[in-house]
Amino acid sequence: MAVSEYQYYEFLAIDRPLDDVEQAAIRSLSTRATITATSFMNDYHWGDFKGDPNWLMERYYDAHLYVADWGTRRVMFRLPSDLLDPAVVEDYCVGDQMSAWTTDEYIVLDAISEDHPNDVDYDAETMLTAIVGVRAELAAGDLRPLYIAWLAAYGTWERDEDAFTRDADNDLEPPVPPGLGDLTTAQRALADFLRLDRTLLAVAAQASPPPHDPRDLAAHLATLPTSKKDQLLTQLLQGEAAQARNSLQHLLHHQAAPTSPTPTRRTVGTLLDTAAHHRISH
């Protein structure tokens, strides 16, 4: 049995609560964890969790957070693949630091940050609550959380010169989403959790278009076909309010997408060098 001074695991079931049989299956993996129909929480000071987070996310849960005292931070989200296109997500993946895979119905996002063991938070119980809102934002078509995870992955290079090879200097950034300079509270929590340097984020945000105006999104509701509105109302009547809300926001978000020219994609080297020069000059 492995010895660990501190490991924290948390899972959330958001779209569908676990039934008694499913909870019993989870209980077989941990006798001490706090398990409900919608959550799993436990910390380990001796030994390791018996479960496989990847498998649990594929089968039961919609969000996961992990913190270890050797510097590892990990956050995962599962979304229906019809709300978040796997082909779009692929542009934001960076090795093991930001990865994704699909199941029959879902896409699972996995972001990992590694740093010095002294950088440990022992109040991890509050972290997922602060971050989990980005899942609904992603489902609504907001890609800022994906860009944050991509940038945080390459930001590791500023702390660890061996994180990437020199060839990574020429890697191009993915599409920069609107509103990167005006993050939501959940997005800010995600950036902090993944140790994204704020100067680097500010540099990246310089190429970001302005955020969507909520009033413009609402105006597009009238343009939806009656069949789509009927489908959303049926979901509401069937108790699927969260799914209906996400579907509606996703539709409206993409209908109201800005038509401004796409900015030139910058290289990783340009972003990191610009951030370094900015720190020196300020």
PLY file of the C-alpha trace (Angstrom):
ply
format ascii 1.0
element vertex 282
property float x
property float y
property float z
element edge 281
property int vertex1
property int vertex2
end_header
0.00 0.00 0.00
1.35 3.39 -0.98
1.83 6.13 1.57
0.56 9.62 0.86
0.51 12.65 3.12
-2.44 14.22 1.32
-4.63 13.31 -1.65
-8.10 14.71 -2.21
-10.72 13.28 -4.57
-14.09 14.77 -5.43
-16.66 13.77 -8.05
-20.00 15.37 -8.95
-22.99 13.92 -10.78
-24.73 16.94 -12.28
-27.06 15.87 -15.08
-28.31 12.67 -13.45
-28.14 11.49 -9.81
-26.79 8.03 -9.04
-29.31 5.41 -7.96
-28.83 3.09 -4.97
-27.15 0.36 -7.01
-24.68 2.82 -8.52
-23.90 4.32 -5.12
-23.24 0.83 -3.76
-20.80 0.21 -6.60
-18.96 3.41 -5.71
-18.99 2.48 -2.02
-17.11 -0.72 -2.86
-14.21 1.49 -3.95
-13.98 3.47 -0.72
-15.29 2.68 2.74
-14.56 6.11 4.22
-15.73 8.45 1.48
-18.76 10.69 1.80
-21.04 9.41 -0.97
-24.43 10.77 -2.01
-26.56 10.54 -5.13
-24.70 13.53 -6.56
-21.22 13.51 -5.01
-18.16 11.63 -3.80
-15.64 13.28 -1.46
-12.65 11.83 0.36
-9.08 12.62 1.34
-6.29 10.14 1.87
-3.39 10.46 4.29
-2.42 6.80 4.04
-2.98 4.64 1.02
-4.63 5.39 -2.32
-8.06 5.50 -3.86
-8.97 2.13 -5.40
-11.04 3.57 -8.22
-10.05 4.71 -11.70
-11.12 8.36 -12.17
-11.27 7.95 -15.96
-13.68 5.02 -15.69
-15.79 6.75 -13.06
-16.11 9.82 -15.26
-17.08 7.75 -18.28
-19.74 5.83 -16.36
-21.11 7.97 -13.49
-19.86 11.51 -12.99
-19.81 14.86 -14.77
-16.97 16.60 -12.88
-13.88 15.54 -10.94
-11.16 17.34 -9.00
-7.95 15.89 -7.57
-5.21 17.50 -5.48
-2.04 15.84 -4.14
0.66 17.17 -1.87
3.40 16.45 -4.42
2.04 19.27 -6.57
-0.50 17.58 -8.84
-3.81 19.28 -9.61
-6.34 17.69 -11.93
-9.83 18.69 -13.05
-12.10 16.75 -15.41
-15.47 17.44 -17.03
-17.83 15.19 -18.96
-20.27 16.70 -21.43
-22.63 15.32 -24.07
-20.69 15.28 -27.33
-23.61 16.93 -29.14
-23.05 20.02 -26.98
-19.25 20.16 -27.27
-17.77 19.09 -30.60
-14.76 16.78 -30.09
-13.19 18.19 -33.28
-13.27 21.66 -31.74
-11.77 20.43 -28.47
-8.90 18.74 -30.30
-7.42 22.14 -31.21
-6.97 22.92 -27.49
-5.30 19.65 -26.42
-1.66 19.67 -25.27
-0.16 16.25 -24.48
-1.05 15.00 -21.01
-1.59 18.52 -19.66
-4.84 19.03 -21.58
-6.44 15.97 -23.15
-9.84 14.66 -24.15
-11.50 11.47 -25.29
-14.97 10.35 -26.31
-17.36 7.60 -25.24
-20.59 6.62 -26.99
-22.40 9.74 -25.77
-19.86 11.97 -24.09
-16.62 13.83 -24.38
-14.38 13.84 -21.29
-11.96 16.74 -20.74
-8.89 16.27 -18.55
-6.60 19.13 -17.45
-3.55 18.53 -15.24
-1.12 20.96 -13.60
2.13 19.88 -11.94
4.25 22.12 -9.74
6.51 22.24 -6.69
5.25 20.14 -3.76
5.22 23.22 -1.51
2.35 24.61 -3.59
-0.37 22.61 -1.79
-3.89 23.63 -0.83
-5.33 21.73 2.10
-8.79 23.31 1.69
-9.44 21.53 -1.60
-13.06 20.91 -0.54
-14.00 24.36 -1.85
-12.23 24.19 -5.21
-14.59 22.17 -7.39
-17.57 24.21 -6.24
-15.78 27.33 -7.49
-14.74 25.79 -10.81
-17.65 23.57 -11.84
-19.60 26.41 -13.47
-17.29 26.21 -16.50
-18.99 22.95 -17.46
-22.28 24.72 -18.14
-20.38 27.47 -19.94
-18.73 24.93 -22.23
-22.09 23.28 -22.87
-23.43 26.70 -23.87
-20.65 27.13 -26.46
-18.22 29.26 -24.43
-14.72 28.06 -25.32
-12.79 30.25 -22.89
-12.24 27.35 -20.43
-10.59 25.32 -23.22
-8.23 28.17 -24.10
-7.41 28.67 -20.40
-6.43 25.00 -20.08
-4.36 25.16 -23.29
-2.51 28.30 -22.17
-1.94 26.96 -18.66
-0.37 23.83 -20.14
2.21 25.84 -22.09
2.60 28.24 -19.17
4.20 25.34 -17.31
7.23 25.93 -19.53
7.92 29.17 -17.66
8.37 27.20 -14.43
9.88 24.00 -15.84
12.31 24.37 -18.76
12.01 20.64 -19.47
8.22 20.69 -19.84
8.48 20.95 -23.65
11.14 20.64 -26.33
12.38 23.74 -28.14
10.24 22.83 -31.17
7.15 23.78 -29.15
8.13 27.44 -29.59
6.57 27.23 -33.05
3.29 25.63 -31.98
0.36 27.83 -32.98
-2.35 28.84 -30.54
-5.90 27.57 -31.14
-8.74 30.01 -31.95
-8.91 32.73 -29.27
-12.49 32.87 -27.93
-14.38 36.11 -27.31
-14.19 37.69 -23.87
-10.88 36.20 -22.75
-10.04 39.48 -21.03
-13.29 39.40 -19.04
-13.50 35.97 -17.43
-16.40 34.68 -15.38
-15.85 33.81 -11.72
-15.69 30.09 -12.54
-13.20 30.67 -15.36
-10.99 32.72 -13.06
-11.09 29.89 -10.51
-10.11 27.42 -13.23
-7.19 29.61 -14.32
-5.95 29.87 -10.74
-6.35 26.14 -10.15
-4.27 25.36 -13.25
-1.67 27.94 -12.14
-2.13 30.12 -15.21
0.01 33.23 -14.84
-2.12 36.37 -15.03
0.38 38.29 -17.15
0.44 35.48 -19.70
-3.35 35.46 -19.71
-3.49 39.23 -20.23
-1.11 38.96 -23.19
-3.20 36.21 -24.77
-6.40 38.21 -24.21
-5.12 41.04 -26.40
-6.21 39.05 -29.47
-9.62 38.15 -28.05
-12.77 39.64 -29.63
-15.24 41.40 -27.30
-17.66 39.16 -25.37
-21.15 38.40 -26.59
-23.90 40.77 -25.49
-26.58 38.73 -23.60
-29.26 40.97 -25.11
-28.18 39.89 -28.58
-28.38 36.23 -27.59
-31.92 36.70 -26.27
-32.97 38.38 -29.52
-32.10 35.20 -31.43
-34.62 33.16 -29.45
-37.38 34.34 -31.79
-35.49 32.93 -34.78
-35.54 29.32 -33.51
-37.85 27.01 -35.48
-41.04 25.89 -33.75
-39.92 22.25 -33.81
-36.79 23.12 -31.78
-38.82 25.11 -29.28
-41.24 22.18 -28.89
-38.31 19.85 -28.29
-36.94 22.13 -25.55
-40.36 22.42 -23.89
-40.70 18.63 -23.92
-37.34 18.33 -22.16
-38.54 20.77 -19.50
-41.76 18.82 -18.94
-39.76 15.60 -18.62
-37.64 17.10 -15.84
-34.59 17.67 -18.03
-34.27 21.39 -17.29
-30.46 21.43 -17.23
-30.21 19.69 -20.60
-32.81 22.02 -22.13
-31.03 25.09 -20.81
-27.66 23.92 -22.13
-29.13 23.07 -25.54
-30.81 26.46 -25.82
-27.73 28.42 -24.76
-25.60 26.41 -27.18
-27.93 27.20 -30.08
-28.20 30.88 -29.27
-24.47 31.26 -28.64
-23.56 29.96 -32.08
-26.31 31.88 -33.86
-24.98 35.09 -32.33
-21.31 34.33 -33.01
-19.36 37.47 -34.02
-18.47 38.04 -37.65
-15.26 40.00 -36.97
-12.11 38.87 -38.80
-10.18 36.01 -37.24
-6.94 37.35 -35.70
-3.59 35.95 -36.77
-2.67 32.94 -34.68
0.40 33.51 -32.51
3.09 30.99 -31.64
3.70 29.69 -28.14
7.14 31.31 -28.22
5.62 34.70 -29.06
3.11 34.48 -26.21
5.69 33.43 -23.61
8.29 35.96 -24.76
5.77 38.81 -24.80
4.64 37.94 -21.29
8.26 37.84 -20.08
9.02 41.24 -21.63
5.84 42.67 -20.13
6.90 41.59 -16.63
10.33 43.20 -17.07
8.92 46.48 -18.35
6.31 46.68 -15.61
0 1
1 2
2 3
3 4
4 5
5 6
6 7
7 8
8 9
9 10
10 11
11 12
12 13
13 14
14 15
15 16
16 17
17 18
18 19
19 20
20 21
21 22
22 23
23 24
24 25
25 26
26 27
27 28
28 29
29 30
30 31
31 32
32 33
33 34
34 35
35 36
36 37
37 38
38 39
39 40
40 41
41 42
42 43
43 44
44 45
45 46
46 47
47 48
48 49
49 50
50 51
51 52
52 53
53 54
54 55
55 56
56 57
57 58
58 59
59 60
60 61
61 62
62 63
63 64
64 65
65 66
66 67
67 68
68 69
69 70
70 71
71 72
72 73
73 74
74 75
75 76
76 77
77 78
78 79
79 80
80 81
81 82
82 83
83 84
84 85
85 86
86 87
87 88
88 89
89 90
90 91
91 92
92 93
93 94
94 95
95 96
96 97
97 98
98 99
99 100
100 101
101 102
102 103
103 104
104 105
105 106
106 107
107 108
108 109
109 110
110 111
111 112
112 113
113 114
114 115
115 116
116 117
117 118
118 119
119 120
120 121
121 122
122 123
123 124
124 125
125 126
126 127
127 128
128 129
129 130
130 131
131 132
132 133
133 134
134 135
135 136
136 137
137 138
138 139
139 140
140 141
141 142
142 143
143 144
144 145
145 146
146 147
147 148
148 149
149 150
150 151
151 152
152 153
153 154
154 155
155 156
156 157
157 158
158 159
159 160
160 161
161 162
162 163
163 164
164 165
165 166
166 167
167 168
168 169
169 170
170 171
171 172
172 173
173 174
174 175
175 176
176 177
177 178
178 179
179 180
180 181
181 182
182 183
183 184
184 185
185 186
186 187
187 188
188 189
189 190
190 191
191 192
192 193
193 194
194 195
195 196
196 197
197 198
198 199
199 200
200 201
201 202
202 203
203 204
204 205
205 206
206 207
207 208
208 209
209 210
210 211
211 212
212 213
213 214
214 215
215 216
216 217
217 218
218 219
219 220
220 221
221 222
222 223
223 224
224 225
225 226
226 227
227 228
228 229
229 230
230 231
231 232
232 233
233 234
234 235
235 236
236 237
237 238
238 239
239 240
240 241
241 242
242 243
243 244
244 245
245 246
246 247
247 248
248 249
249 250
250 251
251 252
252 253
253 254
254 255
255 256
256 257
257 258
258 259
259 260
260 261
261 262
262 263
263 264
264 265
265 266
266 267
267 268
268 269
269 270
270 271
271 272
272 273
273 274
274 275
275 276
276 277
277 278
278 279
279 280
280 281
